[in-house]
Amino acid sequence: MSDKYKTLGPYHFRALLPWPRKDLQSYARYKAVELIFKGMIDHNDLSRILDVGCGEATLEYFLLQRGVRGYFVCMDVSPIALKFAKHYSKKEPHIEFLLGDAHNPPFRRGCFDLIIALEVVEHLRNPLMFLDQIRRCIKKYGTLIMSTSNAAHKGPKDPYHHIEFTPKTLRSVISRYLGFCVVLGLGSLRLFNLRIASLLKGNSRITRIIATLVLKIIDLIELVITCRRLSKNADKSANLVCICKVVM
């Protein structure tokens, strides 16, 4: 599969741009991780954190700027993504970068307190092998934070995805391989966005301008909702966030 960073560049960093240029969907994921850190995890005890499929390490830059403590090991299979990551985060002393495959990470057993994998599992040809490696690399009673697309949500499919999970199948697989998990929803307004986005194609210039403005307003509303809480109604959400306490 081609390296999308070669085509798209450091696209995750659009999450850090001011509105209305901000990529609010990526920002919502990062904000969700921050909420989990501060509300569900005693992050004072986190010493080593692995981010699998870190991309340009936008998440680490985002968290460190907001006072989250820990030593981050950022791993990605894309050398282009890591080149961007090193450029943008070169002044951060608490980040280490590593080229590696999620199916075979080069770490000893039980060396991470927390593992993060945002929008990764759907890109893997063997997600069960990946979960085996998570179980090997994380400490017992460590925490996994993972996000992925919701297969039950209507909308166009990403050509880079090999597999997608529903809330039920994701909960079942994670529980069987790793331990107790909670699956929450993220981004419940995406379907309405897609309907509005259809106006951007083949219509007059004024219609496209109005539709673009409406999309930005909807995204802003969704961001406010996300920042306040993660939805327990995962079935209707565009994306899923899984929080797992690894006991296996």
C-alpha positions, -999 to 999 in steps of 0.1 A, spaced: 0 0 0 12 35 -8 24 58 18 -4 84 22 20 109 38 38 111 5 5 123 -11 -11 142 18 19 156 37 16 162 75 -22 164 73 -28 156 110 -13 189 120 -43 206 105 -59 197 138 -38 224 154 -47 252 130 -72 280 141 -108 276 131 -122 275 104 -91 258 89 -88 234 118 -94 197 111 -120 193 138 -124 155 135 -87 149 143 -88 176 170 -118 158 186 -98 125 188 -69 143 204 -92 161 228 -109 127 237 -75 112 246 -68 143 268 -101 138 285 -93 102 291 -59 111 305 -73 136 329 -106 120 338 -102 83 337 -65 76 341 -41 85 369 -16 99 345 8 107 373 17 70 373 24 68 336 61 67 328 64 50 294 38 55 267 38 39 233 20 55 204 16 29 176 11 45 142 19 79 156 21 96 122 36 131 126 33 128 164 6 155 165 -10 138 195 21 140 216 27 176 207 -10 183 216 -8 165 250 26 178 261 14 214 254 -15 207 278 6 194 307 2 157 302 33 140 317 51 109 305 78 96 282 64 89 247 78 63 223 63 72 189 64 44 163 52 44 127 58 23 96 61 54 74 96 70 73 80 101 57 56 105 87 85 102 111 105 128 92 76 152 97 73 141 134 110 148 141 108 182 124 77 194 143 86 179 177 124 183 177 123 206 208 103 181 229 127 161 251 101 136 262 95 120 228 115 92 211 109 82 175 111 47 160 105 32 126 86 0 132 57 -23 122 26 -26 145 26 -64 137 61 -68 152 71 -40 175 108 -43 187 101 -41 225 106 -64 254 76 -78 273 57 -56 296 76 -23 291 48 2 286 23 16 311 0 29 283 -4 21 246 -22 45 222 -34 34 188 -55 61 171 -70 51 137 -45 23 133 -62 -11 136 -84 -5 105 -52 -2 83 -37 -35 95 -39 -67 75 -37 -88 107 -53 -69 136 -53 -100 158 -15 -102 155 -14 -66 165 -35 -72 196 -12 -101 206 17 -76 204 -2 -51 225 -7 -78 251 30 -87 250 44 -51 252 20 -36 279 24 -41 316 -3 -61 334 -32 -37 343 -18 -12 318 -42 8 297 -49 7 259 -66 37 242 -76 29 207 -98 47 181 -112 34 149 -139 39 123 -174 25 130 -184 -1 104 -220 4 113 -219 41 104 -232 51 70 -209 70 47 -181 65 22 -155 39 30 -118 49 33 -97 31 6 -68 27 30 -89 6 54 -85 -32 54 -111 -39 81 -136 -20 102 -154 -29 134 -189 -23 148 -190 -13 185 -201 -49 193 -174 -67 173 -147 -43 186 -158 -48 222 -159 -86 217 -124 -88 201 -107 -65 226 -123 -82 256 -112 -116 244 -76 -107 237 -68 -81 263 -94 -77 291 -122 -54 303 -129 -26 278 -154 3 273 -163 14 238 -176 50 234 -188 70 204 -171 100 189 -184 122 161 -222 116 160 -229 144 135 -208 130 106 -237 116 86 -254 150 85 -220 165 74 -219 140 45 -254 151 33 -244 187 35 -211 179 18 -230 165 -12 -240 202 -20 -204 210 -26 -204 189 -58 -219 202 -90 -238 232 -77 -234 269 -80 -206 288 -64 -229 305 -38 -244 271 -29 -209 257 -23 -200 287 -2 -231 283 20 -226 245 23 -190 250 33 -200 275 60 -227 252 73 -201 223 75 -178 245 96 -205 254 120 -216 218 124 -180 207 130 -177 234 156 -208 222 174 -195 186 173 -162 198 188 -181 214 217 -200 182 223 -169 161 221 -150 183 245 -177 179 271 -182 142 270 -178 110 249 -211 94 239 -221 61 253 -243 56 223 -215 43 201 -238 26 175 -247 60 160 -212 75 161 -188 78 131 -158 68 152 -152 46 182 -129 51 212 -120 20 231 -105 22 266 -91 -12 279 -76 -22 311 -52 -51 301 -55 -80 325 -46 -110 303 
